[in-house]
Amino acid sequence: MTGAELKRLRREIGIGTCDMYRLLGLPRRTYQDYEAGKRGIPEAVATAAREAHRRDREFFATLPDRIDARLLEQFPDGIIK
């Protein structure tokens, strides 16, 4: 994974660098160096970033179904009568 790819994943998740380095459990400067391409990204960090991105995409992809199920549960006869 490159620094540009790491940055793209972070932006697609929609979080800032502070949230991302905390999410990955990294020091701020280390994370910034990864994104800037000043350091190689260890496979464990790349895997954790990809997993965070996957969870984010999965959450939003399943959100409409979860909302529909919740509405049906709360309003079994429909909202408009």
Backbone as ProteinMPNN parsed JSONL, in Angstrom:
{"seq_chain_A": "MTGAELKRLRREIGIGTCDMYRLLGLPRRTYQDYEAGKRGIPEAVATAAREAHRRDREFFATLPDRIDARLLEQFPDGIIK", "coords_chain_A": {"N_chain_A": [[0.844, -1.171, 0.0], [0.473, 2.232, -0.753], [1.279, 5.607, 0.333], [-0.529, 7.362, -0.835], [-2.678, 5.671, -1.39], [-3.427, 4.978, 1.189], [-4.259, 7.47, 2.133], [-6.419, 7.893, 0.398], [-8.191, 5.844, 1.239], [-8.706, 6.751, 3.839], [-9.984, 9.195, 3.302], [-12.228, 8.275, 1.908], [-13.532, 6.945, 3.926], [-14.161, 9.125, 5.361], [-12.945, 10.553, 7.432], [-10.687, 12.543, 9.438], [-7.075, 12.997, 9.611], [-6.312, 12.815, 12.304], [-8.304, 11.207, 13.486], [-7.89, 8.863, 12.035], [-5.218, 8.024, 12.636], [-5.555, 7.525, 15.312], [-7.516, 5.527, 15.223], [-6.035, 3.489, 14.049], [-4.162, 3.144, 15.989], [-1.692, 4.481, 16.076], [1.236, 6.608, 16.409], [0.94, 10.125, 15.813], [2.84, 11.47, 14.099], [4.08, 9.288, 12.846], [1.94, 8.207, 11.362], [1.411, 10.389, 9.671], [3.808, 10.436, 8.238], [3.548, 8.029, 6.851], [1.366, 8.587, 5.118], [2.491, 10.662, 3.662], [4.403, 9.363, 2.26], [6.92, 9.085, 3.241], [7.723, 7.0, 4.769], [7.714, 3.448, 4.632], [4.727, 1.499, 4.565], [3.763, -0.729, 6.99], [2.588, -4.097, 6.604], [0.655, -4.885, 8.491], [-0.507, -2.458, 9.278], [-1.544, -1.585, 6.834], [-3.41, -3.622, 6.393], [-5.141, -3.194, 8.584], [-6.118, -0.65, 7.93], [-7.427, -1.193, 5.519], [-9.396, -2.925, 6.483], [-10.86, -1.211, 8.185], [-11.897, 0.481, 6.243], [-13.438, -1.374, 4.779], [-15.349, -2.122, 6.73], [-16.626, 0.334, 7.079], [-17.741, 0.786, 4.511], [-19.418, -1.451, 4.393], [-21.162, -0.935, 6.514], [-22.566, 1.373, 5.596], [-23.636, 0.361, 3.253], [-25.481, -1.52, 4.116], [-27.211, -0.032, 5.578], [-29.739, 1.097, 4.513], [-31.419, -1.225, 4.457], [-31.476, -1.891, 7.157], [-32.72, 0.36, 8.22], [-35.216, 0.199, 6.935], [-36.17, -2.223, 8.054], [-36.358, -1.479, 10.719], [-38.283, 0.555, 10.595], [-40.498, -0.922, 9.693], [-40.844, -2.552, 11.884], [-41.522, -0.682, 13.864], [-43.757, 0.54, 12.757], [-45.938, -1.374, 11.84], [-48.326, -1.295, 10.381], [-47.896, 0.584, 8.52], [-46.833, 3.963, 7.804], [-48.401, 6.068, 6.869], [-51.803, 6.601, 7.164]], "CA_chain_A": [[0.0, 0.0, 0.0], [1.223, 3.489, -0.806], [0.719, 6.692, 1.127], [-1.697, 7.89, -1.557], [-3.786, 4.724, -1.186], [-3.845, 5.13, 2.584], [-4.992, 8.733, 2.186], [-7.697, 7.682, -0.297], [-9.064, 5.075, 2.123], [-9.124, 7.629, 4.935], [-10.955, 10.159, 2.78], [-13.472, 7.57, 1.591], [-14.195, 6.708, 5.208], [-14.692, 10.424, 5.745], [-12.39, 11.001, 8.71], [-9.442, 13.294, 9.356], [-5.864, 12.246, 9.961], [-6.309, 12.542, 13.756], [-9.151, 10.039, 13.747], [-7.31, 7.679, 11.408], [-4.076, 7.493, 13.377], [-6.097, 6.956, 16.565], [-8.179, 4.276, 14.849], [-5.004, 2.492, 13.785], [-3.299, 3.032, 17.153], [-0.352, 4.925, 15.678], [1.608, 7.989, 16.715], [0.547, 11.08, 14.771], [3.933, 11.698, 13.147], [4.255, 8.052, 12.068], [0.864, 8.137, 10.374], [1.637, 11.442, 8.684], [4.903, 9.983, 7.379], [3.01, 7.003, 5.953], [0.578, 9.238, 4.068], [3.381, 11.501, 2.848], [5.314, 8.503, 1.52], [8.262, 9.162, 3.821], [7.988, 5.698, 5.393], [6.948, 2.322, 4.105], [3.59, 1.135, 5.415], [3.794, -2.148, 7.337], [1.411, -4.853, 6.162], [-0.363, -4.874, 9.552], [-1.186, -1.163, 9.2], [-2.321, -1.614, 5.594], [-4.542, -4.522, 6.624], [-6.065, -2.521, 9.498], [-6.753, 0.436, 7.183], [-8.384, -1.814, 4.578], [-10.504, -3.464, 7.285], [-11.674, -0.061, 8.592], [-12.603, 0.909, 5.032], [-14.443, -2.394, 4.481], [-16.425, -1.998, 7.719], [-17.34, 1.568, 6.778], [-18.542, 0.54, 3.303], [-20.45, -2.43, 4.743], [-22.133, -0.247, 7.361], [-23.429, 2.223, 4.789], [-24.342, -0.449, 2.253], [-26.593, -2.236, 4.754], [-28.031, 0.928, 6.316], [-31.138, 1.171, 4.069], [-32.162, -2.411, 4.9], [-31.671, -1.81, 8.608], [-33.722, 1.398, 8.452], [-36.501, -0.363, 6.512], [-36.586, -3.212, 9.048], [-36.736, -0.755, 11.942], [-39.563, 1.216, 10.333], [-41.536, -1.956, 9.664], [-41.02, -2.988, 13.263], [-42.211, 0.382, 14.617], [-45.021, 0.886, 12.092], [-46.326, -2.543, 11.044], [-49.467, -0.986, 9.514], [-47.489, 1.674, 7.649], [-46.729, 5.276, 8.436], [-49.541, 6.882, 6.426], [-53.069, 5.873, 7.309]], "C_chain_A": [[0.891, 1.237, 0.0], [0.569, 4.516, 0.116], [-0.53, 7.269, 0.488], [-2.912, 6.978, -1.378], [-4.329, 4.83, 0.234], [-4.691, 6.39, 2.745], [-6.363, 8.595, 1.534], [-8.675, 6.915, 0.583], [-9.603, 5.95, 3.247], [-10.188, 8.604, 4.468], [-12.282, 9.494, 2.437], [-14.247, 7.22, 2.855], [-14.804, 8.012, 5.712], [-14.193, 10.92, 7.089], [-11.08, 11.744, 8.469], [-8.259, 12.439, 9.775], [-5.831, 11.906, 11.447], [-7.122, 11.295, 14.079], [-8.528, 8.765, 13.189], [-6.121, 7.154, 12.205], [-4.521, 6.946, 14.722], [-6.761, 5.605, 16.309], [-7.169, 3.152, 14.657], [-4.043, 2.307, 14.956], [-1.861, 3.429, 16.881], [-0.046, 6.308, 16.222], [1.284, 8.892, 15.522], [1.629, 11.229, 13.698], [4.153, 10.463, 12.268], [3.192, 7.965, 10.981], [1.063, 9.186, 9.28], [2.759, 11.058, 7.718], [4.445, 8.895, 6.412], [2.261, 7.66, 4.798], [1.459, 10.051, 3.129], [4.361, 10.671, 2.026], [6.744, 8.545, 2.036], [8.686, 7.856, 4.491], [7.173, 4.641, 4.672], [5.854, 1.941, 5.084], [3.653, -0.36, 5.709], [2.487, -2.843, 6.922], [0.298, -4.839, 7.208], [-1.158, -3.569, 9.533], [-2.064, -1.112, 7.951], [-3.568, -2.474, 5.756], [-5.581, -3.863, 7.52], [-6.804, -1.384, 8.785], [-7.783, -0.116, 6.198], [-9.605, -2.35, 5.317], [-11.419, -2.333, 7.76], [-12.504, 0.438, 7.413], [-13.713, -0.079, 4.687], [-15.635, -2.284, 5.436], [-17.272, -0.762, 7.449], [-18.26, 1.368, 5.57], [-19.691, -0.411, 3.611], [-21.552, -1.772, 5.575], [-23.106, 0.563, 6.513], [-24.195, 1.442, 3.726], [-25.559, -1.142, 2.853], [-27.538, -1.301, 5.5], [-29.474, 1.0, 5.819], [-31.975, -0.029, 4.522], [-32.444, -2.368, 6.392], [-32.719, -0.754, 8.951], [-35.105, 0.876, 8.088], [-37.026, -1.344, 7.544], [-37.059, -2.523, 10.321], [-38.084, -0.053, 11.767], [-40.711, 0.215, 10.308], [-41.852, -2.463, 11.06], [-41.83, -1.959, 14.047], [-43.588, 0.705, 14.054], [-45.496, -0.278, 11.226], [-47.493, -2.291, 10.085], [-49.144, 0.137, 8.546], [-47.492, 3.008, 8.389], [-47.931, 6.136, 8.097], [-50.789, 6.037, 6.518], [-54.171, 6.602, 6.586]], "O_chain_A": [[1.925, 1.277, 0.667], [-0.541, 4.317, 0.61], [-1.482, 7.625, 1.183], [-4.037, 7.455, -1.232], [-5.539, 4.779, 0.452], [-5.722, 6.37, 3.418], [-7.354, 9.115, 2.048], [-9.848, 7.278, 0.673], [-10.79, 5.907, 3.572], [-11.185, 8.818, 5.159], [-13.343, 10.08, 2.649], [-15.478, 7.203, 2.85], [-15.826, 8.011, 6.399], [-14.909, 11.618, 7.807], [-10.448, 11.588, 7.425], [-8.42, 11.308, 10.234], [-5.374, 10.826, 11.821], [-6.686, 10.437, 14.847], [-8.629, 7.704, 13.805], [-6.025, 5.947, 12.428], [-3.924, 5.995, 15.226], [-6.589, 4.661, 17.08], [-7.411, 2.011, 15.049], [-3.199, 1.411, 14.925], [-0.926, 2.805, 17.382], [-0.958, 7.096, 16.47], [1.348, 8.464, 14.369], [1.336, 11.121, 12.507], [4.388, 10.595, 11.066], [3.499, 7.685, 9.822], [0.897, 8.891, 8.096], [2.669, 11.324, 6.52], [4.908, 8.846, 5.273], [2.492, 7.33, 3.635], [1.194, 10.118, 1.928], [5.074, 11.214, 1.183], [7.669, 8.098, 1.359], [9.87, 7.639, 4.748], [6.084, 4.91, 4.166], [6.035, 2.048, 6.297], [3.602, -1.174, 4.787], [1.422, -2.226, 6.9], [-0.879, -4.787, 6.852], [-2.369, -3.586, 9.753], [-3.201, -0.645, 8.01], [-4.652, -2.099, 5.309], [-6.778, -3.959, 7.249], [-7.996, -1.183, 9.019], [-8.878, 0.43, 6.062], [-10.728, -2.239, 4.824], [-12.64, -2.488, 7.737], [-13.676, 0.778, 7.571], [-14.818, 0.336, 4.338], [-16.788, -2.346, 5.008], [-18.496, -0.805, 7.575], [-19.432, 1.744, 5.613], [-20.811, -0.205, 3.145], [-22.736, -2.027, 5.357], [-24.32, 0.46, 6.683], [-25.297, 1.837, 3.346], [-26.564, -1.331, 2.167], [-28.568, -1.746, 6.006], [-30.382, 0.965, 6.649], [-33.125, 0.142, 4.93], [-33.521, -2.761, 6.841], [-33.517, -0.948, 9.868], [-36.062, 1.078, 8.835], [-38.209, -1.306, 7.88], [-38.046, -2.938, 10.929], [-38.921, -0.063, 12.67], [-41.783, 0.487, 10.849], [-43.003, -2.766, 11.373], [-42.725, -2.324, 14.81], [-44.487, 1.1, 14.797], [-45.461, -0.182, 10.0], [-47.635, -2.996, 9.086], [-50.025, 0.598, 7.821], [-48.082, 3.145, 9.46], [-48.431, 6.863, 8.956], [-50.838, 4.912, 6.022], [-55.316, 6.149, 6.589]]}, "name": "protein", "num_of_chains": 1, "seq": "MTGAELKRLRREIGIGTCDMYRLLGLPRRTYQDYEAGKRGIPEAVATAAREAHRRDREFFATLPDRIDARLLEQFPDGIIK"}
